Amino acid sequence: MRINNLNYLKERRRELRNNPTKYEELLWKRLANKKLNGIKFRRQHSLNHYIVDFYCATFKLIIEVDGEIHNKPENYDNDQIRDRELAELGYNTIRFTNRQVEFEIENVIEVIQNYIASRV
């Protein structure tokens, strides 16, 4: 069963790639073109029926950049369900807040690097 980049999500993925948040752009500058340890990341990739902010197939790693809306109870609950469903498929999710990406980008990169180093 195919779960990557399902056709019905194609237009939405394109829309999200063409209109990234400021925080997604900041992190993408550090991940694009294999800038992080030569590892390929994709942005706005879909897995199952979810579109994830960043995805590394090599390590089955999902990186999410969350704005304030994710603090609302219903959105937090949905994120937990999503992370659990993707974990059941073998994917691991690391979440960062917009604030972390904006003001602590080096720490964000270090967390990602440490995750990858623990999987090598």
Contacts in CASP RR format, 6 or more apart in sequence:
PFRMAT RR
TARGET T0000
AUTHOR 0000-0000-0000
METHOD contacts of the structure
MODEL  1
MRINNLNYLKERRRELRNNPTKYEELLWKRLANKKLNGIKFRRQHSLNHY
IVDFYCATFKLIIEVDGEIHNKPENYDNDQIRDRELAELGYNTIRFTNRQ
VEFEIENVIEVIQNYIASRV
3 47 0 8 1.000
3 48 0 8 1.000
3 89 0 8 1.000
4 45 0 8 1.000
4 46 0 8 1.000
4 47 0 8 1.000
5 13 0 8 1.000
5 45 0 8 1.000
5 46 0 8 1.000
6 46 0 8 1.000
6 48 0 8 1.000
6 49 0 8 1.000
9 46 0 8 1.000
9 49 0 8 1.000
9 51 0 8 1.000
12 51 0 8 1.000
13 44 0 8 1.000
13 45 0 8 1.000
13 46 0 8 1.000
13 51 0 8 1.000
14 44 0 8 1.000
16 44 0 8 1.000
16 51 0 8 1.000
17 43 0 8 1.000
17 44 0 8 1.000
20 28 0 8 1.000
20 43 0 8 1.000
21 65 0 8 1.000
21 67 0 8 1.000
21 98 0 8 1.000
22 98 0 8 1.000
22 102 0 8 1.000
23 65 0 8 1.000
23 67 0 8 1.000
23 98 0 8 1.000
23 101 0 8 1.000
23 102 0 8 1.000
24 43 0 8 1.000
24 53 0 8 1.000
24 65 0 8 1.000
26 101 0 8 1.000
26 102 0 8 1.000
26 105 0 8 1.000
27 53 0 8 1.000
27 54 0 8 1.000
27 63 0 8 1.000
27 65 0 8 1.000
27 96 0 8 1.000
27 101 0 8 1.000
27 105 0 8 1.000
27 108 0 8 1.000
28 43 0 8 1.000
28 54 0 8 1.000
29 35 0 8 1.000
30 36 0 8 1.000
30 105 0 8 1.000
30 109 0 8 1.000
31 41 0 8 1.000
31 43 0 8 1.000
31 54 0 8 1.000
31 63 0 8 1.000
32 41 0 8 1.000
32 43 0 8 1.000
34 40 0 8 1.000
36 109 0 8 1.000
36 112 0 8 1.000
36 113 0 8 1.000
37 113 0 8 1.000
37 116 0 8 1.000
39 56 0 8 1.000
39 58 0 8 1.000
39 59 0 8 1.000
39 116 0 8 1.000
40 56 0 8 1.000
40 57 0 8 1.000
40 58 0 8 1.000
41 54 0 8 1.000
41 55 0 8 1.000
41 56 0 8 1.000
41 63 0 8 1.000
42 54 0 8 1.000
42 55 0 8 1.000
42 56 0 8 1.000
42 57 0 8 1.000
43 53 0 8 1.000
43 54 0 8 1.000
43 55 0 8 1.000
44 51 0 8 1.000
44 52 0 8 1.000
44 53 0 8 1.000
45 51 0 8 1.000
45 52 0 8 1.000
45 54 0 8 1.000
45 55 0 8 1.000
46 52 0 8 1.000
47 55 0 8 1.000
47 62 0 8 1.000
47 86 0 8 1.000
47 89 0 8 1.000
47 91 0 8 1.000
48 85 0 8 1.000
48 86 0 8 1.000
48 89 0 8 1.000
50 82 0 8 1.000
50 85 0 8 1.000
50 86 0 8 1.000
52 62 0 8 1.000
52 63 0 8 1.000
52 64 0 8 1.000
52 86 0 8 1.000
52 93 0 8 1.000
53 62 0 8 1.000
53 63 0 8 1.000
53 64 0 8 1.000
53 65 0 8 1.000
54 62 0 8 1.000
54 63 0 8 1.000
54 64 0 8 1.000
54 65 0 8 1.000
55 61 0 8 1.000
55 62 0 8 1.000
55 63 0 8 1.000
56 63 0 8 1.000
56 116 0 8 1.000
59 92 0 8 1.000
59 115 0 8 1.000
59 116 0 8 1.000
59 119 0 8 1.000
60 90 0 8 1.000
60 91 0 8 1.000
60 92 0 8 1.000
61 91 0 8 1.000
61 92 0 8 1.000
61 93 0 8 1.000
61 94 0 8 1.000
61 112 0 8 1.000
61 115 0 8 1.000
61 116 0 8 1.000
62 86 0 8 1.000
62 91 0 8 1.000
62 92 0 8 1.000
62 93 0 8 1.000
62 94 0 8 1.000
63 93 0 8 1.000
63 94 0 8 1.000
63 95 0 8 1.000
63 96 0 8 1.000
63 112 0 8 1.000
64 79 0 8 1.000
64 93 0 8 1.000
64 94 0 8 1.000
64 95 0 8 1.000
64 96 0 8 1.000
65 95 0 8 1.000
65 96 0 8 1.000
65 97 0 8 1.000
65 98 0 8 1.000
65 101 0 8 1.000
66 79 0 8 1.000
66 95 0 8 1.000
66 96 0 8 1.000
66 97 0 8 1.000
66 98 0 8 1.000
67 97 0 8 1.000
67 98 0 8 1.000
68 98 0 8 1.000
69 75 0 8 1.000
70 76 0 8 1.000
70 79 0 8 1.000
70 95 0 8 1.000
79 95 0 8 1.000
82 93 0 8 1.000
83 93 0 8 1.000
83 95 0 8 1.000
86 93 0 8 1.000
87 93 0 8 1.000
92 115 0 8 1.000
94 111 0 8 1.000
94 112 0 8 1.000
94 115 0 8 1.000
96 108 0 8 1.000
96 111 0 8 1.000
100 107 0 8 1.000
100 108 0 8 1.000
101 108 0 8 1.000
END
